[in-house]
Amino acid sequence: MKERLGIGGFAHVYLFQQCETNEKIAVKNCRLELTPRNKDRWCREILIMKKLHHNNVVTAKEVPEEIKVIALNDLPLLAMEYCSKGDLRNVRLTFLLCEFNHMFVFNQGN
């Protein structure tokens, strides 16, 4: 694991670079303190991500064998394509800040 990318509702997300190919992937590792209900939701999230194929959604990848040992509580890891520009929150926040700045500039004359 190279670095922590963030924290989600169920998991911590780490950057992993495969030795053979140098491909970077994001790996979600489930947190320890999940309730039984949330553990079930975590497993369903992984199943859905593996089945989902859409241009606007990151693609699930196979979890490399060498990192399967870090899985906690016998819950699976989720490996996904790595998006170097961050998550959608970053993109949305940037868009909202740009919109706010435009409104401010255009409303100064009123």
RACORKA-V47720 format. One record per backbone hydrogen bond with DSSP energy under -1.0 kcal/mol. NH is the residue of the N-H (numbers start at 1). CO is the residue of the C=O. Records with the same first field share a line. If there is no record, write none. Layout:
NH->CO  CO
This chain:
2->15
5->13
6->13
8->11
12->29
13->6
14->27
15->3
16->25
18->23
22->18
25->16
26->80
27->14
28->78
29->12
31->10
39->35
40->36
41->37
42->38
43->39
44->40
45->41
46->42
47->43
48->44
49->45
50->46
51->47
52->48
57->54
61->79
67->64
68->65
70->67
71->68
75->72
78->28
80->26
81->59
86->83
91->87
92->88
93->89
94->90
95->91
96->92
97->93
98->94
99->95
100->96
101->97
102->98
103->99
104->100
105->101
106->102
107->103
110->107
